[in-house]
Amino acid sequence: MRALLTGQQMKEIDRIAIEEIGIPSMVLMERAAMAVADEVIRRSEKNEVVWCACGCGNNGADGIAAARILSQAGYQVVIIVVGNMEKGSREFRIQASIADKLKLNRIEYRDFIPGHCDILVDAVFGVGLSRDVEGEYRQFLNMLKEAEPRLTVAVDLPSGISSDTGQVLGIALQANVTVTFGWEKLGTVLYPGKEYAGQVVIADIGFPKLALETARKGWMEGDTEELLAFTCGEEDLKKLPMRKAYSNKGTFGKVLIVAGSKNMGGAAYLSGLAAYRAGAGLVKILSVEENRTFLQTRLPEAVLETYDALRLSQEPEYYRESLEKDCEWADAVVLGPGLGQEACSEYLVEMILTAACSPVIVDADALNIISANPHMTGYFTENIILTPHLGEMARLTGETIREIQNDLILTAREYASRFGITCVLKDAVTIAALRNGRIFLNTSGNSAMAKAGSGDVLTGLIAGLIAQGMDETLGAVLGVYLHGLAGDCYREEKGRYGLLAAELADCVGLVLKDRTDI
């Protein structure tokens, strides 16, 4: 797992590296500038015109240093500076002085006459921008956009993007490549910042790991609750449950799927299929009687148990004993896909929440039932995992979808903290807020997965991992990551358009192929 940082966190690591460890700031800056220049050189020809657009802070200083390196390499470079140079940072003034002594073409924005630009190095704002871009700076960014360069390389972060939320602060520059330093920032993982950043290159410029460790220790011991965010990589697949040779179906856990109202058996099927593809040993599906033929035909591997919806509505206690036995039997429970919102569904949700001692993955109609019956949140325990999409989250919180989109992390984090649960907020970048306060941002997956049934696959996948013995928080995180990898697997083979949810579940098995056998 790798860390994802806010702008303030990156500033603190920078401070520790320079002030406490003693690495000269100009050394870090030169390495940053070399990383930016290397990306430009790798993607361009020397006859192309390069504009280096620079603010007066350290981000602008990085840009001037990159301009010097490119000029020395034979490029035609123009340095355009916006802002009050007299109030610039110490490093900016040093880099500007070096550029002047080398007689580089450095022009203040107010004196600049726009011409042709092939390549733009965007070094106007760094990670410290926290308010909308206005006035002269907005005019400057507009001028740069109108130049329509063939290639834009952003220094650390595209100018105008919030380093914490990925939101556009009034106006922002679109980059083809973003060269970020040390660790990736939240603003280049979250949309729309992810789209503005283009390809993100994480450059090692010499920040020691001790700087991150020292900063994290301070965040965890401080008076304020600091955000600790991370994302998964291929190396994390080593944490998946092992498939021991001496085993049987009971070795790999039992999943109970409570899903599927009349004509909605597909949701139950997809969750069950995904649980099996994730490696679960045994899946039991509890659904309405009307789904019997469909489920036994499509997924004969599953144990099927049915109920009469009318009788459950009129005599809920008739089913309580069997439901309690099912919950006791299960190592993980899926509650909600295609369940409907009738009276019988409400009884099921309440009974499962009160009876289950194993982790429960709550999705879809179960979430809507809880939204309509807020007293059910009183049944939440630490083994609850909620998997809402934005609409479901809006109903749970009373916020608008737009408000949630403005700060996905805050929404998921506050809800998880309020109830002591794990909240998996599904979007183009899915956020998992864990009960220990950490935040996971998923970087796998693609738009092929924007299909009906994809969420049902996710619930079954998470349940399948947890049933095999994974802690529910790690199971949720790796389940989301694997879900995205399965979508990427399909895209590589067949493209972005034709994915069906059942194929997504099948791709889970392909992603897991040969990864965990011992």
C-alpha positions as CSV (number, residue, x, y, z in Angstrom):
1,M,0.0,0.0,0.0
2,R,1.2,3.5,-0.8
3,A,0.5,6.7,1.0
4,L,-1.6,9.5,-0.6
5,L,-1.1,13.0,0.9
6,T,-2.9,16.2,1.3
7,G,-1.1,19.4,0.4
8,Q,-0.5,20.3,4.1
9,Q,0.9,16.9,4.8
10,M,3.3,17.2,1.9
11,K,4.4,20.6,3.2
12,E,5.1,19.1,6.7
13,I,7.2,16.3,5.1
14,D,9.1,18.9,3.2
15,R,9.7,20.9,6.4
16,I,10.9,17.8,8.3
17,A,13.3,16.8,5.4
18,I,14.8,20.3,5.3
19,E,14.7,21.6,8.9
20,E,15.0,18.5,11.0
21,I,16.9,16.1,8.8
22,G,19.0,18.8,7.1
23,I,18.6,18.1,3.4
24,P,19.1,21.5,1.6
25,S,15.9,22.7,0.0
26,M,17.8,23.6,-3.2
27,V,19.0,20.0,-3.5
28,L,15.4,18.8,-3.5
29,M,14.4,21.5,-5.9
30,E,17.1,20.7,-8.4
31,R,16.1,17.0,-8.4
32,A,12.5,18.0,-8.9
33,A,13.4,20.3,-11.8
34,M,15.4,17.5,-13.4
35,A,12.4,15.1,-13.1
36,V,10.2,17.6,-14.9
37,A,12.8,18.4,-17.6
38,D,13.3,14.7,-18.2
39,E,9.6,14.2,-18.9
40,V,9.6,17.1,-21.3
41,I,12.7,15.8,-23.1
42,R,11.3,12.3,-23.3
43,R,8.1,13.5,-25.0
44,S,9.3,16.3,-27.3
45,E,11.7,17.5,-30.1
46,K,14.3,20.2,-29.5
47,N,12.8,22.5,-32.2
48,E,9.6,22.9,-30.2
49,V,8.9,26.1,-28.3
50,V,8.6,25.6,-24.5
51,W,6.8,28.0,-22.2
52,C,7.5,27.7,-18.5
53,A,4.7,29.4,-16.6
54,C,5.7,30.2,-13.1
55,G,4.2,31.6,-9.9
56,C,6.5,33.2,-7.3
57,G,6.5,30.4,-4.8
58,N,8.5,27.2,-4.7
59,N,6.4,25.6,-7.4
60,G,7.5,28.5,-9.7
61,A,11.1,28.1,-8.6
62,D,10.9,24.4,-9.7
63,G,9.6,25.7,-13.1
64,I,12.5,28.2,-13.5
65,A,15.0,25.5,-12.6
66,A,13.4,23.1,-15.2
67,A,13.5,25.9,-17.8
68,R,17.2,26.3,-17.1
69,I,17.9,22.6,-17.6
70,L,15.8,22.5,-20.8
71,S,17.6,25.6,-22.1
72,Q,21.0,24.0,-21.5
73,A,19.7,20.9,-23.4
74,G,19.1,23.1,-26.4
75,Y,15.4,24.0,-26.2
76,Q,13.9,27.4,-27.0
77,V,12.5,28.3,-23.6
78,V,10.4,31.3,-22.4
79,I,9.9,31.8,-18.7
80,I,6.7,33.7,-17.9
81,V,6.3,34.9,-14.3
82,V,3.0,35.9,-12.7
83,G,2.7,37.6,-9.4
84,N,4.8,39.9,-7.2
85,M,8.4,38.7,-7.6
86,E,9.6,40.9,-4.7
87,K,7.3,38.8,-2.4
88,G,8.5,35.5,-3.9
89,S,9.9,32.7,-1.8
90,R,13.7,32.6,-1.1
91,E,14.1,29.7,-3.5
92,F,12.2,31.5,-6.2
93,R,14.5,34.5,-5.9
94,I,17.6,32.4,-6.1
95,Q,16.4,30.5,-9.2
96,A,15.3,33.7,-10.9
97,S,18.8,35.2,-10.2
98,I,20.5,32.1,-11.7
99,A,18.2,32.4,-14.8
100,D,19.1,36.1,-15.2
101,K,22.8,35.5,-14.9
102,L,22.5,32.8,-17.7
103,K,20.5,35.3,-19.7
104,L,17.5,33.1,-20.1
105,N,14.4,34.7,-21.6
106,R,12.4,35.6,-18.5
107,I,9.3,37.9,-18.9
108,E,6.7,39.1,-16.5
109,Y,3.2,38.3,-17.5
110,R,2.1,41.9,-17.8
111,D,4.8,42.4,-20.4
112,F,4.3,39.1,-22.3
113,I,2.9,39.1,-25.8
114,P,1.5,35.6,-26.5
115,G,2.8,33.7,-29.5
116,H,3.3,30.1,-30.5
117,C,3.7,27.4,-27.8
118,D,4.3,23.7,-28.3
119,I,5.0,22.6,-24.8
120,L,3.8,24.2,-21.5
121,V,5.4,23.6,-18.2
122,D,2.8,24.5,-15.6
123,A,4.5,25.7,-12.5
124,V,2.0,28.4,-11.4
125,F,0.5,26.9,-8.3
126,G,1.6,23.9,-6.2
127,V,-0.1,22.0,-3.5
128,G,-0.8,25.1,-1.3
129,L,-3.7,26.5,-3.4
130,S,-6.8,26.6,-1.2
131,R,-9.1,29.2,-2.7
132,D,-10.6,30.0,-6.1
133,V,-8.2,31.5,-8.7
134,E,-9.1,35.1,-9.4
135,G,-7.8,38.4,-10.9
136,E,-4.5,38.4,-12.7
137,Y,-3.9,34.7,-12.0
138,R,-7.2,33.7,-13.6
139,Q,-6.4,35.9,-16.7
140,F,-2.9,34.2,-16.8
141,L,-4.4,30.7,-16.7
142,N,-6.9,31.6,-19.4
143,M,-4.1,32.9,-21.6
144,L,-2.2,29.6,-21.2
145,K,-5.3,27.6,-22.0
146,E,-5.9,29.7,-25.2
147,A,-2.3,28.9,-26.3
148,E,-3.4,25.3,-26.9
149,P,0.0,23.7,-26.4
150,R,0.6,20.2,-27.8
151,L,1.9,19.0,-24.5
152,T,1.4,20.3,-21.0
153,V,3.5,19.0,-18.1
154,A,2.3,20.0,-14.6
155,V,4.8,20.5,-11.8
156,D,3.5,18.6,-8.7
157,L,-0.2,19.4,-9.4
158,P,-2.2,21.0,-12.3
159,S,-2.6,24.6,-11.4
160,G,-6.1,25.3,-10.1
161,I,-6.8,21.9,-8.7
162,S,-7.2,21.4,-5.0
163,S,-4.5,19.0,-3.7
164,D,-7.0,17.7,-1.1
165,T,-10.3,17.1,-3.0
166,G,-9.4,17.2,-6.7
167,Q,-12.0,20.0,-7.2
168,V,-11.4,22.8,-9.7
169,L,-10.8,26.0,-7.8
170,G,-12.4,28.4,-10.3
171,I,-10.2,27.5,-13.3
172,A,-7.6,24.8,-13.9
173,L,-5.1,23.8,-16.5
174,Q,-5.4,20.5,-18.2
175,A,-2.2,18.5,-18.2
176,N,-1.0,15.6,-20.3
177,V,1.5,14.6,-17.6
178,T,1.8,15.6,-14.0
179,V,5.2,15.1,-12.3
180,T,4.6,14.9,-8.6
181,F,7.2,14.7,-6.0
182,G,7.7,12.0,-3.3
183,W,4.2,10.8,-3.0
184,E,1.0,11.2,-5.0
185,K,-1.5,13.8,-3.8
186,L,-5.2,13.2,-3.2
187,G,-6.0,15.8,-5.8
188,T,-4.6,13.7,-8.6
189,V,-6.5,10.6,-7.5
190,L,-9.9,12.1,-7.0
191,Y,-12.1,13.4,-9.9
192,P,-12.0,15.9,-11.6
193,G,-8.4,16.3,-10.6
194,K,-7.5,12.8,-11.8
195,E,-8.7,13.8,-15.3
196,Y,-6.9,17.1,-15.2
197,A,-3.6,15.5,-14.1
198,G,-3.3,13.1,-17.1
199,Q,-0.6,10.5,-16.5
200,V,0.9,10.9,-13.1
201,V,4.6,10.3,-12.7
202,I,5.8,10.0,-9.0
203,A,9.3,11.3,-9.0
204,D,11.7,10.3,-6.2
205,I,13.6,13.6,-5.5
206,G,15.3,12.5,-2.2
207,F,12.6,12.7,0.5
208,P,13.7,10.1,3.1
209,K,11.1,7.6,4.3
210,L,12.0,8.9,7.8
211,A,10.4,12.2,6.9
212,L,7.0,10.5,6.2
213,E,7.3,8.3,9.3
214,T,8.1,11.3,11.5
215,A,5.2,13.3,10.1
216,R,2.8,10.4,10.5
217,K,3.8,9.9,14.1
218,G,3.1,13.6,14.7
219,W,-0.3,13.3,13.0
220,M,-1.4,10.3,15.0
221,E,-0.2,11.9,18.3
222,G,-1.5,15.4,17.6
223,D,-4.6,17.0,19.0
224,T,-6.4,17.1,15.6
225,E,-7.5,14.0,13.7
226,E,-5.2,13.9,10.7
227,L,-6.3,12.2,7.5
228,L,-4.3,9.0,6.8
229,A,-5.0,7.9,3.2
230,F,-3.6,5.1,1.1
231,T,-4.2,3.1,-2.1
232,C,-3.4,-0.5,-3.1
233,G,-0.9,-1.9,-5.6
234,E,-0.1,-5.3,-7.0
235,E,2.1,-6.1,-4.0
236,D,-1.0,-6.1,-1.8
237,L,-2.4,-9.1,-3.6
238,K,0.1,-11.1,-1.4
239,K,-2.3,-10.5,1.5
240,L,-5.1,-12.5,-0.1
241,P,-6.1,-15.8,1.6
242,M,-4.0,-18.8,0.7
243,R,-5.4,-21.8,-1.1
244,K,-4.0,-24.6,1.0
245,A,-3.7,-28.0,-0.7
246,Y,-5.1,-29.9,2.3
247,S,-8.6,-28.4,2.3
248,N,-12.3,-28.8,1.7
249,K,-15.2,-26.5,1.0
250,G,-15.5,-25.7,4.7
251,T,-11.9,-24.5,4.7
252,F,-12.7,-21.5,2.6
253,G,-15.8,-20.2,4.4
254,K,-19.5,-19.9,4.0
255,V,-21.4,-16.9,2.6
256,L,-25.1,-16.1,3.1
257,I,-26.6,-13.9,0.3
258,V,-29.9,-12.3,1.4
259,A,-31.1,-10.8,-1.9
260,G,-33.5,-10.8,-4.8
261,S,-37.2,-9.9,-4.7
262,K,-39.6,-11.1,-7.4
263,N,-38.1,-10.5,-10.8
264,M,-34.8,-9.4,-9.2
265,G,-33.1,-12.8,-8.9
266,G,-30.2,-11.5,-11.0
267,A,-28.8,-9.5,-8.1
268,A,-28.7,-12.5,-5.9
269,Y,-27.1,-14.6,-8.7
270,L,-24.4,-12.0,-9.3
271,S,-23.5,-11.7,-5.7
272,G,-23.4,-15.4,-5.2
273,L,-21.3,-15.9,-8.4
274,A,-18.8,-13.3,-7.3
275,A,-18.5,-14.9,-3.8
276,Y,-17.6,-18.2,-5.5
277,R,-15.2,-16.6,-7.9
278,A,-13.5,-14.9,-5.0
279,G,-12.8,-18.3,-3.5
280,A,-15.6,-18.9,-1.0
281,G,-16.2,-22.6,-0.3
282,L,-20.0,-22.5,0.1
283,V,-22.7,-20.0,-0.8
284,K,-26.3,-20.0,0.4
285,I,-28.8,-17.7,-1.2
286,L,-31.9,-16.7,0.7
287,S,-34.5,-15.3,-1.8
288,V,-38.2,-15.3,-2.6
289,E,-39.8,-18.5,-3.8
290,E,-40.4,-17.0,-7.2
291,N,-36.6,-16.9,-7.9
292,R,-36.2,-20.7,-7.3
293,T,-36.1,-21.9,-10.9
294,F,-33.9,-19.0,-12.1
295,L,-31.3,-19.4,-9.3
296,Q,-31.1,-23.2,-9.4
297,T,-30.6,-23.0,-13.2
298,R,-28.1,-20.2,-13.2
299,L,-26.1,-21.1,-10.1
300,P,-26.7,-24.7,-9.1
301,E,-23.5,-24.6,-7.0
302,A,-25.3,-22.5,-4.4
303,V,-27.5,-23.8,-1.6
304,L,-31.0,-22.2,-2.1
305,E,-33.4,-21.3,0.7
306,T,-36.6,-19.4,-0.1
307,Y,-39.4,-17.6,1.7
308,D,-42.9,-16.6,0.9
309,A,-43.0,-12.8,0.8
310,L,-46.6,-12.5,1.9
311,R,-46.2,-14.8,4.8
312,L,-43.0,-13.0,5.9
313,S,-44.9,-9.7,5.8
314,Q,-47.8,-11.1,7.9
315,E,-45.9,-13.5,10.2
316,P,-42.2,-12.4,10.4
317,E,-41.6,-14.4,13.6
318,Y,-42.3,-17.6,11.6
319,Y,-38.9,-17.1,9.9
320,R,-36.9,-15.8,12.8
321,E,-35.5,-19.1,14.0
322,S,-34.3,-20.2,10.5
323,L,-32.8,-16.7,9.9
324,E,-30.9,-16.9,13.1
325,K,-29.6,-20.3,12.1
326,D,-28.5,-19.0,8.7
327,C,-26.7,-16.1,10.3
328,E,-25.0,-18.4,12.8
329,W,-23.9,-20.7,9.9
330,A,-22.4,-17.9,7.8
331,D,-18.9,-16.5,8.0
332,A,-20.1,-13.4,6.0
333,V,-23.5,-12.1,5.0
334,V,-24.6,-10.0,2.0
335,L,-27.7,-8.1,2.6
336,G,-29.7,-6.1,0.1
337,P,-29.0,-6.5,-3.6
338,G,-32.4,-6.6,-5.4
339,L,-34.2,-7.1,-2.1
340,G,-37.0,-4.7,-2.8
341,Q,-38.5,-2.3,-0.2
342,E,-41.7,-4.0,0.7
343,A,-42.7,-4.8,4.3
344,C,-41.1,-8.3,4.1
345,S,-37.8,-6.7,3.0
346,E,-37.9,-4.4,6.0
347,Y,-38.4,-7.4,8.4
348,L,-35.5,-9.2,6.7
349,V,-33.1,-6.2,7.0
350,E,-34.0,-5.7,10.7
351,M,-33.7,-9.4,11.6
352,I,-30.4,-9.9,9.8
353,L,-28.9,-6.8,11.4
354,T,-29.9,-7.9,14.9
355,A,-29.1,-11.6,14.4
356,A,-25.8,-11.6,12.5
357,C,-22.5,-11.9,14.4
358,S,-20.4,-12.3,11.3
359,P,-19.5,-9.3,9.0
360,V,-22.5,-8.0,7.1
361,I,-22.1,-6.2,3.7
362,V,-25.1,-3.9,3.4
363,D,-26.0,-2.7,-0.1
364,A,-28.7,-1.5,-2.4
365,D,-32.3,-1.9,-1.1
366,A,-31.1,-2.6,2.4
367,L,-29.4,0.8,2.4
368,N,-32.6,2.5,1.2
369,I,-34.6,0.6,3.9
370,I,-32.2,1.9,6.5
371,S,-32.5,5.4,5.2
372,A,-36.3,5.2,5.5
373,N,-36.0,3.7,9.0
374,P,-33.2,5.5,10.8
375,H,-33.6,3.6,14.0
376,M,-32.0,0.6,12.2
377,T,-28.6,2.4,12.4
378,G,-28.8,1.6,16.1
379,Y,-28.1,-2.0,15.1
380,F,-24.8,-1.1,13.5
381,T,-21.7,-2.7,15.0
382,E,-18.0,-2.7,13.9
383,N,-18.6,-5.7,11.6
384,I,-20.9,-3.7,9.3
385,I,-19.7,-2.7,5.8
386,L,-21.9,-0.3,3.9
387,T,-21.4,-0.1,0.1
388,P,-23.6,2.9,-1.1
389,H,-23.4,4.7,-4.4
390,L,-23.8,8.5,-4.4
391,G,-27.6,8.4,-4.5
392,E,-27.8,5.9,-1.7
393,M,-25.3,8.0,0.3
394,A,-27.4,11.1,-0.2
395,R,-30.4,9.3,1.2
396,L,-28.4,8.0,4.2
397,T,-27.0,11.4,5.1
398,G,-29.6,13.9,3.9
399,E,-27.0,15.7,1.7
400,T,-27.3,16.3,-2.0
401,I,-25.3,14.3,-4.5
402,R,-23.4,17.5,-5.4
403,E,-22.5,18.2,-1.8
404,I,-21.1,14.7,-1.5
405,Q,-19.2,15.0,-4.8
406,N,-17.5,18.1,-3.5
407,D,-15.8,16.1,-0.7
408,L,-16.2,12.3,-1.0
409,I,-13.6,11.6,1.6
410,L,-15.2,13.9,4.2
411,T,-18.7,12.3,3.6
412,A,-17.5,8.7,3.9
413,R,-15.2,9.5,6.8
414,E,-17.8,11.3,8.9
415,Y,-20.4,8.6,8.3
416,A,-18.0,5.7,9.2
417,S,-16.9,7.6,12.3
418,R,-20.4,8.4,13.5
419,F,-21.4,4.7,13.6
420,G,-18.0,2.9,14.0
421,I,-18.4,1.0,10.7
422,T,-16.7,0.7,7.3
423,C,-18.2,2.8,4.6
424,V,-17.4,2.0,1.0
425,L,-18.6,5.0,-1.0
426,K,-18.8,3.9,-4.7
427,D,-17.9,6.4,-7.4
428,A,-15.5,6.6,-10.4
429,V,-12.9,6.6,-7.6
430,T,-14.3,4.5,-4.7
431,I,-13.6,5.7,-1.2
432,A,-13.4,3.2,1.7
433,A,-13.5,4.9,5.1
434,L,-12.4,2.3,7.7
435,R,-13.4,2.2,11.3
436,N,-9.8,2.8,12.4
437,G,-9.9,6.3,10.7
438,R,-7.9,5.4,7.7
439,I,-9.1,6.2,4.2
440,F,-8.6,4.0,1.1
441,L,-8.9,5.4,-2.4
442,N,-9.2,2.9,-5.2
443,T,-7.1,3.4,-8.3
444,S,-8.1,0.3,-10.3
445,G,-11.1,0.0,-12.6
446,N,-12.5,1.8,-15.6
447,S,-15.7,3.0,-17.2
448,A,-16.5,-0.4,-18.6
449,M,-17.7,-1.2,-15.1
450,A,-20.5,1.4,-15.2
451,K,-23.1,-1.3,-15.8
452,A,-26.1,-2.7,-13.9
453,G,-25.0,-5.5,-11.5
454,S,-21.5,-4.3,-11.0
455,G,-22.3,-3.4,-7.4
456,D,-23.8,-6.8,-6.8
457,V,-20.6,-8.3,-7.9
458,L,-18.6,-6.1,-5.4
459,T,-20.7,-7.2,-2.4
460,G,-20.2,-10.9,-3.2
461,L,-16.5,-10.4,-3.8
462,I,-16.0,-8.7,-0.5
463,A,-18.1,-11.3,1.3
464,G,-16.1,-14.1,-0.4
465,L,-12.8,-12.7,0.9
466,I,-14.0,-12.1,4.4
467,A,-15.5,-15.6,4.6
468,Q,-12.0,-17.0,3.9
469,G,-10.8,-15.4,7.1
470,M,-9.8,-11.8,6.1
471,D,-10.4,-9.0,8.5
472,E,-13.5,-7.1,7.3
473,T,-11.6,-3.8,6.8
474,L,-8.9,-5.4,4.7
475,G,-11.5,-7.6,2.9
476,A,-13.4,-4.4,2.0
477,V,-10.3,-2.7,0.7
478,L,-8.9,-5.6,-1.3
479,G,-12.4,-6.4,-2.5
480,V,-12.8,-3.0,-4.0
481,Y,-9.3,-3.2,-5.5
482,L,-9.9,-6.6,-7.0
483,H,-13.2,-5.5,-8.4
484,G,-11.4,-2.7,-10.3
485,L,-8.7,-5.1,-11.5
486,A,-11.3,-7.4,-12.9
487,G,-12.8,-4.5,-14.8
488,D,-9.3,-3.7,-16.1
489,C,-8.8,-7.4,-17.1
490,Y,-12.0,-7.2,-19.2
491,R,-11.0,-3.9,-20.8
492,E,-7.6,-5.2,-21.9
493,E,-9.2,-8.2,-23.6
494,K,-12.5,-6.8,-25.0
495,G,-12.6,-3.0,-24.5
496,R,-14.8,-0.6,-22.6
497,Y,-18.3,-1.2,-24.0
498,G,-19.6,-4.7,-23.8
499,L,-18.9,-5.8,-20.2
500,L,-21.7,-7.7,-18.4
501,A,-21.7,-8.0,-14.7
502,A,-21.4,-11.8,-14.8
503,E,-18.3,-11.4,-17.0
504,L,-16.9,-9.1,-14.4
505,A,-17.4,-11.8,-11.7
506,D,-15.7,-14.3,-14.1
507,C,-12.7,-11.9,-14.5
508,V,-12.2,-11.9,-10.7
509,G,-11.2,-15.5,-11.1
510,L,-8.8,-14.7,-13.9
511,V,-7.2,-11.9,-11.8
512,L,-6.7,-14.3,-8.9
513,K,-5.3,-17.0,-11.1
514,D,-2.0,-18.5,-9.6
515,R,-1.6,-15.7,-7.1
516,T,-2.2,-17.4,-3.8
517,D,-1.6,-21.1,-4.1
518,I,0.9,-22.7,-1.7
